[in-house]
Amino acid sequence: MTDTMTALVCETPGQLQIHQRPRPADRPGHLRVRVAAIGICGTDYHIFGGNQPFLQYPRVMGHELSGHAMADSTDGRIVKGDLVVVNPYLTCGDCRACRAGKPNCCENIAVLGVHTDGGMAEEIVVPEGNLYPAGDMDARAAAMVEFLAIGAHGVRRAAPAPGSDALIVGAGPIGVGAALFARIAGARVTLRDTSADRLALAASIIPDAVTELVSDASDAVFDTVFDATGNIGAMNAGLSHLGHGGAYVLLSVVKGDLVFADPEFHKRETTLLASRNATHEDFRHVMDCMARGLVPVDRIATHRTSLTDAVADLPRWAEDRGTVVKALIEVA
């Protein structure tokens, strides 16, 4: 093994290059992982486009990861060669949120591929506690656990009752994930988007969901509304779709101010929930649902490429994501 590895580096906004970089150094309490598959996230597209405020260039992107452990873990959970799912949220363990069992909103969180170099490379070194044995999954499915856990976490926060009505606004990957896990929880699901192509893809993944173009949407109200648009205007408008006594869940995070009319907010006795990242419990729930055949992995994974070809493919997909649910880079 040489002292260097291949990595896909975002040098500056709009500029991707393949580099030979030094392999990451070993660290106590960490395991070296040979990366197998990488999901391309909306965050990666934003980094490429220069619209992500929380990083410095150059950056090795990639936080939706699976790979093979290159050594045994000290606690015996993982054996060399095991396929693992990577939890990319590096937390301090000491802040108020971590002590309260909410590491997903750690005050000092660092996310692989955003605050520190990520997994668009041949290898990465990760804390042992952030690695989960993937069992019988393949590498592609294991790399999709993290993005699905985002939606699953929002659904767990809202706890929609079986038979209740849930609206998901935004049919991108996170919205599709939220819709899928709301359906698994027993809710009746409606998906809205401005793109007929995205809605058609969502319908292929969740056939019994109702899909509506925003321009044609009815005036119906819902017990739970999830915003996954990444658009502050849509986030401000979402309250109008919520029924009295309902919960409004914001999966999106964008710059801007949330502005609601207090009488409208108050008369509904609205429960307003932000949903950030995911926890170990959410990862395990997604993996369990995958094992039970409740997640149509083959329909979610719409595009794939290699580390080298991603130099051309990622910019192309960033320009037109209407037919992309989840694109993956296959490394090994």
TORGUVEX-87520 format. One line per field, with one value per residue (C-alpha): x, y, z; residue number from 1. Coordinates in steps of 0.25 Angstrom, whole numbers, always signed. Each point is the difference from the previous one (the first is absolute). Example, Ala and Ser with C-alpha at 12.3 -4.5 7.8 and 13.67 -1.06 7.14 Angstrom:
BEGIN
px = [+49; +6]
py = [-18; +14]
pz = [+31; -2]
k = [1; 2]
% end
This chain:
BEGIN
px = [+0; +6; -1; -9; -15; -9; -10; -10; +3; -9; +11; -9; -15; -2; +14; +1; +13; +6; +12; +10; -1; +7; -8; -6; +8; -4; -7; -3; -14; -2; -1; +6; -11; +2; -11; -10; -11; -4; -13; +0; -8; -7; +11; +11; -7; -1; +15; +3; -8; +6; -13; +4; +5; +6; +13; +13; +5; +7; -9; -2; -15; -8; -8; -9; +9; +2; +13; +8; +7; +15; +2; -8; -7; +4; -14; -1; -12; +7; +10; +10; -7; -14; -8; -4; -10; +7; -7; +7; -3; +12; -4; +7; -8; +1; -9; -14; -7; +10; -2; -15; +1; -2; +13; -6; -1; +14; +4; +14; -4; +9; -6; +9; +1; -4; +8; +11; +4; -10; -1; +1; +13; +6; +1; -5; +3; -12; -3; -4; -13; -4; +0; -11; +1; -8; -4; -6; -1; +8; +9; -9; -12; +9; +5; -15; -3; +5; -9; -12; +3; -2; -15; -2; +5; -10; -11; +4; +0; -14; -6; -11; -12; -3; -11; +3; +3; +14; +4; +15; +3; +12; +2; +16; +7; -2; -15; -1; +7; -10; -12; +5; +2; -13; -7; +7; -5; -14; -4; -7; +10; -1; +12; +1; +11; +1; +6; -8; +12; +4; -15; +1; +12; -6; -12; +8; +7; -13; -11; -12; +4; -8; +8; -3; +6; +1; -7; -12; +0; -13; -4; +0; +7; +8; +3; +15; +8; +14; +8; +12; +1; +12; -8; -3; -13; -5; +4; -8; -12; -1; -8; -12; +0; -1; -13; -3; +8; +10; +15; +9; +14; +11; +10; +6; +10; +3; +4; -12; -11; -12; -12; -14; -12; -1; -16; +1; +12; -7; -15; +6; +7; +12; +11; +12; +12; +14; +6; +15; +9; -3; +3; +5; -15; -3; +11; -4; -15; +4; +9; -11; -10; +9; +2; -15; -1; -8; +10; +1; +15; +0; -10; +7; +14; -3; +14; +14; +14; +15; +9; +7; -12; -7; +9; -9; -13; -2; +0; -10; -9; +1; -5; -12; -5; -14; +2; +10; -5; +13; +13; +12; +15; +4; +15; +2]
py = [+0; +13; +13; +7; -3; +5; +11; +9; +14; +12; +11; +12; +2; -7; -7; -15; -7; -14; +1; -10; +4; -5; -11; +4; -2; -11; +5; -7; -4; +1; -10; +1; -3; -3; +8; -9; +10; +14; +7; +14; +9; +13; +6; -5; +7; +13; -1; -2; +12; +9; +0; -7; +10; -10; -4; +4; -4; -9; -11; -15; -1; -12; -4; -10; -12; -15; -7; -12; +0; -2; -5; -6; +10; +0; -3; -13; +6; +1; -10; +3; +0; +3; +9; +12; +12; +13; +10; +13; +9; +2; +4; +5; -8; +11; +11; +2; -7; -12; -2; +0; -11; +9; -1; +4; +14; +0; +15; -4; -9; -3; -7; -8; +6; +14; +4; -10; -8; -11; -13; +3; -8; -14; +0; +8; -1; +0; -1; -14; +4; +6; -13; -10; -14; +0; -15; -6; +14; +3; +12; +8; -2; +3; +13; +5; -3; +14; +9; -9; +2; +15; -2; -12; +10; +10; -10; -5; +14; +2; -14; +1; -9; -12; +4; +15; +9; +5; +10; +0; +13; -3; -13; +0; -11; +5; +2; -14; -6; +7; -4; -14; -1; +7; -10; -11; +6; -2; +15; +3; +8; +11; +5; +14; +6; +10; -11; -11; -8; -1; -3; -12; -5; +1; -7; -12; -1; +2; -5; +3; +14; +12; +9; +14; +11; +13; +8; -10; -3; -1; +8; -12; +0; -10; -6; +1; +9; -2; +10; -5; +11; +8; +12; +10; +5; -14; -2; +13; -5; -14; +4; +2; -14; -5; -4; +5; -8; -4; -1; +8; -6; +7; -9; +11; +10; +12; +15; +9; +3; -9; +9; -5; +8; -2; -2; -11; -6; +1; -4; -13; -3; -3; -9; +5; -9; +2; -13; -1; -12; -13; -9; -14; -4; +5; -7; -13; +2; +3; -12; -9; +5; -3; -14; -2; +4; +13; +9; -2; +2; -3; +11; +11; -2; +6; +4; -6; +4; -2; +9; +4; +2; +8; +12; +1; -6; +7; +14; -5; -6; +13; +8; -9; -8; -2; -15; -3; -6; -5; -1; -8; -1; -14; -2; -14]
pz = [+0; -4; +9; -9; -5; -10; +4; -7; +5; -2; -1; -1; -4; -13; -1; +3; -2; +3; +9; +6; +15; +12; +7; +13; +12; +10; +13; +13; +1; -15; -11; -14; -10; -15; -7; -8; -4; +2; -2; -6; +9; -3; +10; -10; -11; +8; +3; -14; -4; +11; +9; +12; +11; +10; -7; -5; -14; -4; +5; -2; +0; +4; +12; -5; +1; +1; +0; +5; +14; -2; +15; +11; +10; +14; +5; -9; -8; -13; -6; -11; -13; +5; -8; +9; -1; +4; +9; -5; +12; +9; +13; +13; +10; +11; -4; +5; -12; +0; +15; -2; -10; -12; -7; -14; +5; +7; +2; -5; -11; -12; -12; -9; -14; +5; +12; -2; -12; -3; -8; -15; +1; +1; +15; +12; +15; +9; +15; +3; +6; -13; -7; -1; -5; -13; +1; -13; -7; -13; +0; -8; +10; +11; -6; +0; +15; +4; -9; +3; +15; -2; -4; +10; +11; -4; +0; +13; +6; -5; +3; -10; +5; -9; -9; +1; -12; -3; -10; -5; -8; -9; -7; +0; +7; +14; -3; -6; +12; +10; -9; +0; +15; +3; -8; +7; +13; -5; -5; -13; -8; -10; -7; -7; -9; -11; -9; -7; -2; +15; +3; -10; +6; +14; -4; -5; +14; +8; -10; +10; +3; -6; -9; -3; -8; +9; -11; +1; +15; +7; +12; +9; +14; +6; +14; -2; -10; -4; -8; -8; -10; +4; -4; +11; -7; +0; +14; +4; -8; +6; +12; -9; -3; +14; +8; +14; +10; -10; -1; -10; -2; -6; -7; -8; +5; -8; +2; +3; +11; +3; +0; +5; +3; +15; +0; -11; +8; +13; -4; -5; +13; -10; +4; -7; -2; -5; -5; +0; -5; +6; +12; +2; +2; -14; -7; +7; -4; -15; +0; +6; -10; -11; +5; +1; -15; +3; -7; -16; -1; -15; -3; +9; -6; -13; -5; +2; -3; +3; +8; -13; -8; +11; -4; -12; +5; +13; -7; -10; +10; +8; -11; -2; +12; -6; -3; +11; +14; +5; -8; +5; -2; +0; +5; +3]
k = [1; 2; 3; 4; 5; 6; 7; 8; 9; 10; 11; 12; 13; 14; 15; 16; 17; 18; 19; 20; 21; 22; 23; 24; 25; 26; 27; 28; 29; 30; 31; 32; 33; 34; 35; 36; 37; 38; 39; 40; 41; 42; 43; 44; 45; 46; 47; 48; 49; 50; 51; 52; 53; 54; 55; 56; 57; 58; 59; 60; 61; 62; 63; 64; 65; 66; 67; 68; 69; 70; 71; 72; 73; 74; 75; 76; 77; 78; 79; 80; 81; 82; 83; 84; 85; 86; 87; 88; 89; 90; 91; 92; 93; 94; 95; 96; 97; 98; 99; 100; 101; 102; 103; 104; 105; 106; 107; 108; 109; 110; 111; 112; 113; 114; 115; 116; 117; 118; 119; 120; 121; 122; 123; 124; 125; 126; 127; 128; 129; 130; 131; 132; 133; 134; 135; 136; 137; 138; 139; 140; 141; 142; 143; 144; 145; 146; 147; 148; 149; 150; 151; 152; 153; 154; 155; 156; 157; 158; 159; 160; 161; 162; 163; 164; 165; 166; 167; 168; 169; 170; 171; 172; 173; 174; 175; 176; 177; 178; 179; 180; 181; 182; 183; 184; 185; 186; 187; 188; 189; 190; 191; 192; 193; 194; 195; 196; 197; 198; 199; 200; 201; 202; 203; 204; 205; 206; 207; 208; 209; 210; 211; 212; 213; 214; 215; 216; 217; 218; 219; 220; 221; 222; 223; 224; 225; 226; 227; 228; 229; 230; 231; 232; 233; 234; 235; 236; 237; 238; 239; 240; 241; 242; 243; 244; 245; 246; 247; 248; 249; 250; 251; 252; 253; 254; 255; 256; 257; 258; 259; 260; 261; 262; 263; 264; 265; 266; 267; 268; 269; 270; 271; 272; 273; 274; 275; 276; 277; 278; 279; 280; 281; 282; 283; 284; 285; 286; 287; 288; 289; 290; 291; 292; 293; 294; 295; 296; 297; 298; 299; 300; 301; 302; 303; 304; 305; 306; 307; 308; 309; 310; 311; 312; 313; 314; 315; 316; 317; 318; 319; 320; 321; 322; 323; 324; 325; 326; 327; 328; 329; 330; 331; 332]
% end
